[in-house]
Amino acid sequence: MIGQYTVFEWLLFFYTYSFLGWVFESCYVSIRKKRWVNRGFLKGPFLPIYGGGAVMMLFVSYPFKENLILTFFAGAVGATLLELVTGMLLEAIFKVRYWDYSNQKFNYKGHICLSSTIAWGFFTIGMNEVLHPGIIGILALLPERPVRIVMGLVTCFLLTDITISVREALDLRNLLVGMEDMRKEMLLMRRRVDVIIACMDDSFREFVEAHPGLEHMEEIYKSVEKRYVKIRQSLPSFDKMPNNQKQELRELKEKFSQLKEKHLRLQKKGGSSLKSRILGNPSMVSKHYKLSLETLKEWIKEEQTKEKHLQDENQ
């Protein structure tokens, strides 16, 4: 026994509330987004944060179940601490936040907020007084042996799902790191090209001032390409350049070609293999890789638009 229930019962409650949490979150987000969203970190119909939160609420509020006020505060504090620790761990490991309360008042680093804490408190009361007694009543009607068999199957399924999902989350992290490294390389290249072409003549200096380029990778990529087009259009000025600047420009041109190929590979990877992970977590943000994540979301949006056009043409 752990608290008021056996280990098997706690595990059963965890799976039940993880599933119910997934149903609630997926339906809620789907209605807001006006499209089906398979919400959560996992691929299957489970949201462990809800299962863990429910188990936490039941455990910490049990000693105060006769007092609604203490039940409220016990559940609010317990679930909020779980949400904070889980959110911080996920961000530390995977470099993204799978939920973000930064736009809410009285939030702490986007992981928790006052309105969420209050909601957890009321949910604890509702669960103890209404939901959980009903769940216990339904589960009590089920024969124990089949339930144990189903539990074993669900456990195997969840472990497999967790393994796949963690691998995908790490792939997403590595993709964001690669995109950020490439973004920085392109920024550096743009600055070096700007220095060279600004020395060529006044028209080039005016061009640099008129086309600064922004910080998103797509914008940097296009701005560098514009600069090379401008150089090709002004060969007389290029011929007057010192040999060392010509050589540096050739090297930068070669480097840009390599980055262009890398850019296309990243775009293909980001727009396909990790699409479901991004779409399933529309509120996903990244503190250190914000611009790269925004670029990745833009690629996915472009791919969705292309897919829609193809479907419309085939109909």
Secondary structure, DSSP 8 states (H G I E B T S, - for coil): -BTTB-HHHHHHHHHHHHHHHHHHHHHHHHHHHTS----SSSSSS--HHHHHHHHHHHHHHGGGTT-HHHHHHHHHHHHHHHHHHHHHHHHHHHSSBSS--TTSTTEETTTEEHHHHHHHHHHHHHIIIIIHHHHHHHHHTS-HHHHHHHHHHHHHHHHHHHHHHHHHHHHHHHHHHHHHHHHHHHHHHHHHHHHHHHTT-HHHHHHHHH----SSHHHHHHHHHHHHHHHHTTHHHHHTS-HHHHHHHHHHHHHHHHHHHHHHHHHHHHTTTTHHHHHT-TT-B-SSSHHHHHHHHHHHHHHHHHHHHHHHHH-
